[in-house]
Amino acid sequence: MRGHRTSVSLEDAFWRAFREIAAAEGRTINGLAAEIDEGRGDVGLASAIRVFVLRQFTKS
C-alpha cells in the first residue's frame, strides 16, 4: 500500500467475506484493499477492512 509491501491479519471469516466482495465487484483483493487504505485515515488497515466488510453485508 502506498508504495510499500503490506500484510494484513484478518480472521478467516473476514478473509472469506472480503474475497467474496472483491469477486462480486470484479476486483482483486489488492485493488480493493488499496482503495480502503486510501480512505482509512488514522484507523489500522485491518480494522478498516473489517468495517468495510461489515458495511457491505449490512447494506445487503
C-alpha positions as CSV (number, residue, x, y, z in Angstrom):
1,M,0.0,0.0,0.0
2,R,1.2,3.5,-0.8
3,G,4.3,2.0,-2.4
4,H,5.1,-0.4,0.4
5,R,4.6,-4.1,0.8
6,T,1.9,-4.6,3.3
7,S,0.5,-7.7,5.2
8,V,-2.9,-7.7,6.9
9,S,-4.0,-10.1,9.6
10,L,-7.7,-10.9,9.4
11,E,-9.8,-13.7,10.8
12,D,-10.8,-16.4,8.3
13,A,-14.4,-15.3,8.2
14,F,-13.3,-11.7,7.2
15,W,-10.9,-13.0,4.6
16,R,-13.7,-15.1,3.0
17,A,-16.1,-12.2,3.1
18,F,-13.5,-9.8,1.7
19,R,-12.7,-12.2,-1.2
20,E,-16.4,-12.7,-1.9
21,I,-17.0,-8.9,-2.1
22,A,-14.0,-8.4,-4.3
23,A,-15.1,-11.2,-6.7
24,A,-18.7,-9.8,-6.8
25,E,-17.3,-6.4,-7.8
26,G,-14.9,-7.9,-10.4
27,R,-11.9,-6.6,-8.5
28,T,-8.8,-8.0,-6.9
29,I,-8.4,-8.0,-3.1
30,N,-5.2,-6.0,-3.5
31,G,-7.1,-3.3,-5.5
32,L,-9.9,-3.2,-3.1
33,A,-7.5,-3.1,-0.1
34,A,-5.6,-0.2,-1.8
35,E,-8.9,1.8,-2.1
36,I,-9.8,1.1,1.5
37,D,-6.2,2.1,2.5
38,E,-6.5,5.5,0.7
39,G,-9.6,6.4,2.7
40,R,-8.9,5.0,6.1
41,G,-7.3,7.9,7.9
42,D,-5.7,7.0,11.2
43,V,-7.5,3.6,11.5
44,G,-5.4,0.5,11.0
45,L,-5.8,-1.2,7.7
46,A,-7.1,-4.5,9.2
47,S,-9.8,-2.6,11.2
48,A,-10.7,-0.6,8.1
49,I,-11.2,-3.8,6.1
50,R,-13.3,-5.3,8.8
51,V,-15.6,-2.2,8.9
52,F,-15.8,-2.3,5.1
53,V,-16.9,-5.9,5.1
54,L,-19.5,-5.3,7.8
55,R,-20.9,-2.3,6.0
56,Q,-21.2,-4.3,2.8
57,F,-23.1,-7.1,4.5
58,T,-25.4,-4.8,6.5
59,K,-26.4,-2.8,3.4
60,S,-27.3,-6.0,1.5
